[in-house]
C-alpha cells in the first residue's frame, strides 16, 4: 500500500507536461467524437471539421498548461508545445497511412505553432505569480 503512494510521476518540464495534457485532451475529444458518430448525432462528412476543432482545443489547452508551468516566456513554451504536437501528429499519420508528406501537410504546422503560442500566453497570465 505504501509503495503505490511513493510511486508518483510528475512532469516538471513545461513542454512535456503541455504535450501530455494536449494528448490527454485529444484522447477525450476523440472519444467524444466516436460516441457522437456511433449514436448518429454526427455524420461522417462533418468529421474532418470536428477533428480540426478537437486538435485546436487540444493544442490550446496544452499551451495553457505549458505556459502555467513555465511562468515566463509562455508564448515560447506554448509554441514549442504546439509545434511538437503537430510534428508528432504528422509523424503518426505518416507512419499509419503510409503516405508521403506534402507541403500542405507541413503547412499545418503553422496553425499549431500559433495556437500553442496563444495558449502559452493565456497560461502565463492565468498562473498566479
Steps between C-alpha positions, in 0.01 A plus 500: 500500500779742585686412182225643281501827689870549436467415132397836356623646178492876452598659175686813600608617156239741361513368143466135599214570738328709232537217249363253754191712561457572128494131420267438794255759361538343155410157638196640679392682184547188287288302744223761490513512119483122471204488739322772302574313180377173646173643623448672162493855633790571268540408136827384346506799266529730805779297658806677348380841619429364849843337508666834429300654785609224740865542404477879533352474848765244594784724384364804682450302821850355473637851447312625805648227719844562355476874561371450854787271586762726341372822667704702249543498124165329463477569129830317451405197709150486351629536144754226560227278642274567201781442252600170661134395511468571128823318414397195703158502339651521151744222585224273631278564198795454263586164653141382539376591151827430315477816290757759407516837670387791286544872536137536612567252780799700615297822474278366780792559737443875477157495673633260764781745572261796525237320709764367737648848541153642570441232764840571655422871529167419664672251733756752624229756565281248682776371727522662839836671525 
